[in-house]
Amino acid sequence: MNNKKNKGEADISVTILTIGLILSIAYIILKPISPASFTAYTTQKFEQTENVEILNTAPQRSYTEIGEIHAPRTITEKATLEKAIKKAKEVGADAIIIKERTKDAIIAIAIKYQQ
């Protein structure tokens, strides 16, 4: 009887580990799908842009902050940054200033250069 109990407990442990592994793999696969979000600082709308500069500090030229981009982490830093750039292009930014890089996301300020 004791052997049956131990075998049952072992089966449950294997099942729990299997479920945990499946959930971990699903998380890794689905996380890159999470798009970047945008919080606008202005009601003004801008046309989509084709090129976006990536800056680590504020530029010397005049600009307007148009909003904050939050790009959830993916498998690589490059892929996460690409999500931020894609969102920046969609909202019409000329550049993004990287504000913070955490283990969970890249946070950047989308800017529009003043003419």
C-alpha positions as CSV (number, residue, x, y, z in Angstrom):
1,M,0.0,0.0,0.0
2,N,2.8,2.4,0.9
3,N,4.4,1.8,-2.6
4,K,1.1,2.7,-4.3
5,K,0.9,5.9,-2.3
6,N,4.5,6.9,-3.2
7,K,3.8,6.1,-6.8
8,G,0.7,8.2,-6.8
9,E,2.6,11.1,-5.2
10,A,5.3,10.7,-7.8
11,D,2.7,10.8,-10.6
12,I,1.2,14.0,-9.2
13,S,4.7,15.6,-9.0
14,V,5.5,14.7,-12.6
15,T,2.1,16.1,-13.7
16,I,2.7,19.3,-11.8
17,L,6.2,19.7,-13.3
18,T,4.8,18.9,-16.8
19,I,2.1,21.6,-16.4
20,G,4.7,24.1,-15.1
21,L,6.9,23.4,-18.1
22,I,4.1,23.8,-20.6
23,L,3.0,27.1,-19.0
24,S,6.6,28.4,-19.1
25,I,7.0,27.5,-22.7
26,A,3.6,29.2,-23.6
27,Y,4.7,32.3,-21.7
28,I,8.0,32.5,-23.6
29,I,6.2,32.0,-27.0
30,L,3.3,34.4,-26.3
31,K,5.3,37.2,-24.6
32,P,6.7,38.6,-27.8
33,I,3.2,39.0,-29.1
34,S,2.4,41.6,-26.4
35,P,2.4,44.9,-28.2
36,A,3.9,48.1,-26.9
37,S,1.5,50.5,-25.3
38,F,1.4,54.3,-25.7
39,T,0.2,56.9,-23.2
40,A,-0.3,60.2,-25.0
41,Y,0.8,63.5,-23.4
42,T,-1.1,65.5,-25.9
43,T,-4.4,65.3,-27.9
44,Q,-2.6,66.3,-31.1
45,K,-2.3,63.6,-33.6
46,F,0.7,63.1,-35.9
47,E,1.1,61.2,-39.2
48,Q,3.0,57.9,-39.0
49,T,6.7,58.2,-39.5
50,E,9.1,55.9,-41.4
51,N,12.3,56.5,-39.3
52,V,12.7,56.8,-35.6
53,E,15.9,57.7,-33.8
54,I,16.9,55.9,-30.6
55,L,18.4,58.2,-28.0
56,N,19.7,57.6,-24.5
57,T,19.6,61.3,-23.6
58,A,17.6,64.3,-24.6
59,P,18.6,65.8,-28.0
60,Q,20.2,69.2,-28.3
61,R,17.5,70.4,-30.7
62,S,14.0,71.5,-29.7
63,Y,11.3,68.8,-29.4
64,T,7.9,68.1,-27.9
65,E,7.2,65.0,-25.8
66,I,4.2,63.3,-27.3
67,G,3.9,60.4,-25.0
68,E,5.3,57.4,-23.2
69,I,5.9,54.0,-24.8
70,H,6.0,50.9,-22.6
71,A,7.4,47.8,-24.5
72,P,7.1,44.6,-22.6
73,R,10.2,42.5,-22.6
74,T,10.6,39.7,-25.2
75,I,13.3,37.1,-25.5
76,T,15.9,39.6,-26.7
77,E,16.6,43.3,-26.1
78,K,16.6,43.9,-29.8
79,A,13.1,42.5,-30.2
80,T,11.8,44.6,-27.3
81,L,13.4,47.7,-28.8
82,E,11.8,46.9,-32.2
83,K,8.4,46.8,-30.5
84,A,9.0,50.3,-29.0
85,I,10.2,51.6,-32.4
86,K,7.1,50.2,-34.2
87,K,4.8,51.9,-31.7
88,A,6.8,55.2,-32.1
89,K,6.4,55.1,-35.8
90,E,2.6,54.5,-35.4
91,V,2.2,57.5,-33.2
92,G,4.3,59.8,-35.5
93,A,7.4,60.1,-33.3
94,D,10.7,61.3,-34.8
95,A,12.7,59.7,-32.0
96,I,12.4,57.9,-28.6
97,I,14.4,58.7,-25.5
98,I,15.1,55.6,-23.5
99,K,13.9,56.4,-20.0
100,E,14.3,53.0,-18.3
101,R,15.3,49.5,-19.1
102,T,13.9,47.0,-16.5
103,K,13.7,43.2,-16.5
104,D,10.1,43.6,-17.5
105,A,10.1,46.4,-20.1
106,I,11.7,49.2,-22.0
107,I,10.1,52.6,-21.2
108,A,10.7,55.4,-23.6
109,I,9.5,58.9,-24.3
110,A,8.2,59.5,-27.9
111,I,9.2,62.9,-29.2
112,K,8.5,65.1,-32.2
113,Y,11.2,67.5,-33.4
114,Q,10.1,71.1,-33.6
115,Q,10.6,72.7,-37.1
